[in-house]
Amino acid sequence: MATDTGPPDLTGDRDLGSARERTYHVLLFVCAALSVLVTLAILGTLLGDAVAFFRAVSPVEFFTRTTWAPSIKGVYGVWPLVYATVAVTVGSAALALPIGVLTAIYLSEYASESTRAVLKPLLEVLAGVPTVVYGYFALVYITPALRIVFPEISTFNILSGSIVVGIMIVPMVSSISEDAMNAVPDSLRQAGYGLGATKFEVSTGVVVPAAISGIASSFILALSRAIGETMAVTLAVGMQTRFPSAFTLQELLLRPGQTMTAAIVNIGLSDVTGGSTTYRSLFAIGLTLFVITLAMNVVSDLVAERYREEYE
């Protein structure tokens, strides 16, 4: 005689499951909060000494003067450091952004699976090379090659630093852009082919616009990396603080300079006394760099949100 036991219990131990979920929730919240706390701690550290620095040096002088000579003249004009940083960033972007996007288009739309399986890991190896190696690469190979075209180029120069930093950030642009392109539904591609478009037209006219939010985010992240680069630009660009005296190629790109990160390293490794104005200028530079990077990330989020596509 069969016994009617009723429907099986598929819910399991609800109390145990709820306890696990609460544990996961707490752990994930702690991880998220920790990243925020670290950022706030860095900002607090920068603000403490930066405020003390601006009590001794006028912010107007700091943000308007074009001479940086803290140890020799006691002059703290940040513009030479900002110029070198911006010049390297813009130069690297001019090289890395188009190459990175074109590489992403090839990997996403043209390369076979076997080719992609080989090329993408090889490309991403570039991201793992120590930056000091890139710096020596610039000194030993890039600058001598540039001297063939520009005989007057200095051993340390902004153009060489821009090229080597551009090489460094290509993997970031191409990898993130390719992921964004792969997220575009195939139905959009098929619609383009159905209208008679070629593969190139579909890639550039359908896939790239649909993935523009991810591509824009890769640009901002790569530029943030370029702005914060230290060792490669220190070795390639040099440590000579200089603001261009004329808008010529020689003055703008072919002579040495000093980026904000290189200036921070230079002050940090020097014999300046802790608590002195020169020492505190390190934190003022760091705060300026922090604000620039933060602004770029905010712009990245706004662009990604503005052009984000949602597919069902």
Protein Blocks (a to p, Z undefined) as FASTA:
>chain_A
ZZdebjadfkbpmklmmmmmmmmmmmmmmmmmmmmmmmmmmmmmmmmmmmmmmmmpcfkl
mmmpccdcfklnopacfklmmmmmmmmmmmmmmmmmmmmmmmmmmmmmmpcfklmmmmmm
mmmmmmmpcfklmmmmmmmmmmmmmmmmmmmbcfbdfklmmmmmmmmmmmmmmmmmmmmm
mmpcfklmmmmmmnopafklmmmmmmmmmmmmmmmmmmmmmmmmmmmpcklmmmmnopcd
cddfbdcfklmmmpccddfklmmmmmmmmmbdehiaklmmmmmmmmmmmmmmmmmmmmmm
mmmmmmpccdZZ
